[in-house]
Amino acid sequence: MLPLISSAQAQINTKKMKIEDFTEKTTKVVLTGNLFFDQVFKDEVQNRWRISPFEFCSLSEFEKIKTDDGYYFLMAVKGQFKKESEPGLVMLSVMKGGEEASKGLNRMLDVVTVPIMSADNPTGREFVLLPALLDILQDHILLSMERDVAAYSGLSNYTMNLSSSENMDIVFAEEDLSDAITENVRKVYFKNGISVTDADTADEIMMNQTPETLVSFTVYPTDGKKGSYCYKMLIDAATHELYYYRKHRITSKFGPGFLLEDLNRIATR
């Protein structure tokens, strides 16, 4: 029985195995048709994409070649959760082509996805954070090619990095904090290298690649409707390493932005 069992185990096709050819295959970068976004997107991909050959393509070309497993695709897609009446977020996704694509995007192999902006009313911060998000995607893909646990756990696993940030400054943009972060809460948590500032200053820290500094970034639907999700990140301004990645469902009790429980986790790093 042993040879038969061993043979059966060898045929298990894990996610790590499915994407092991990523660096060898061409990544098609799908443009949205929005001229302003596409220009910034193209520039940043040309400047930062380093882990595979890439080519730009239109949405119409994507539709023609999406079933070809010889390609991977990097594209901005609108995401809609079950309780939403329409898509509330735009996600930056890397997917593998294949026959399943003919049944819809949700049937394609999702290599990694990160939220980038509100679908209705982007704040503009997404363009400042885009270089970091592209680096986060690439770092995760390379790690997923080495370890199945990374491939399956996704970006949430990077919150464990927080324990190594003890000597780093953490800067929150004011707009990234939920309404629950009152003045009394700030007096408790905003000390020992943790501070809050306006979004412009936080963005300058990111653009200047200030060392030893984590900057906040949140993504949620503009109207913050119940049932939608809010994504919260802390990103190293210099290295673009992801140190915190969590989401919560927006309810009447928990609005968008970093919650009290987030600050508690972060302050006790």
Secondary structure, 3 states (H helix, E strand, C coil): CHHHHHHHHHCCCCHHHHCCCHHHCEEEEECCCCHHHHHHHHHHHHHHCCCCCEEEECHHHHHHHCCCCCEEEEEEEEECCCCCCCCCEEEEEEEECCHHHHHCHHHCEEEEEEEEEECCCCCCHHHHHHHHHHHHHHHHHHHHHHCHHHHHHHHHHHHHHHHHCCCCEEEEEHHHECCCCCHHHHHHHCCCCEEEECHHHHHHHHHCCCCCEEEEEEECCCCCCCCCEEEEEEEECCCCCEEEEEEEECCCCCCCCECHHHHHHHHCC
